Amino acid sequence: MTATQRLLLASRNPHKLVEVRAVLEPLGWQVLSVADQPKLAQLPDPTETGATFSENAQLKAEFYRPFWPDAILADDSGLEVAALNGFPGVASNRWFLGTAAQRNQALLTKLATLEATESVNRAAQFVTVLAWMAPQKTQVKFFKGIVSGRLLDEPHGQAGFGYDPLFVPAGYDQSFAELGLKEKNKLSHRAQALRALIEFLTHDQSETV
Ligand code: IMP
């Protein structure tokens, strides 16, 4: 990796941007989001038609390639709840229309409905798949991160986004939303996938030129 290279994060999610920047900018990457780039911001969002995180990450990276010559990084991620057979998974952002707080409440209601008939396993995991495209290239390389944990009965904490107030990572007793960015970025699914990407880039400099 050489100093200050531009990287497009193929997302408009400001929370993902903050997390990715915190990891990559100290290493010399200038991380830009779709929302920062007027020409990209006016494009429609790519439709996430994939059945897997990898398929969706790939289609997001490929969508922006014709419009962006430098490196592209796409993140597709979600929450998998054991008692719901991995739901909501790739549909984490869209299975329930409303705010994140309303979606969290809807998820708790789903679990409470199950709980009425059985003792519910509250295990869950966050998954991220990153799709990396080197400058000018069209091939995609994938990096995955998973963090296991459990779901709380009610939201706790204000930091982060999405399901963070419900999710307590294994070995901790506070939610991601209580732990905050610095702590989350030591162990999250996204941070793990980013570390795998950094490892790859460090050992294969040709991918960045
Ligand atoms: P995507 O844009 O399709 O990748 O949507 C990912 C969705 O999964 C987000 O909108 C959140 O609902 C959820 N999600 C993914 N990563 C996280 C995280 O780190 N914290 C909380 N929720 C997350």
Boltz pocket constraint, residues with backbone or C-beta under 6 A from the ligand:
constraints:
  - pocket:
      binder: B
      contacts: [[A, 13], [A, 48], [A, 75], [A, 76], [A, 77], [A, 78], [A, 79], [A, 89], [A, 90], [A, 92], [A, 93], [A, 126], [A, 127], [A, 160], [A, 161], [A, 162], [A, 163], [A, 164], [A, 188], [A, 190]]
      max_distance: 6.0
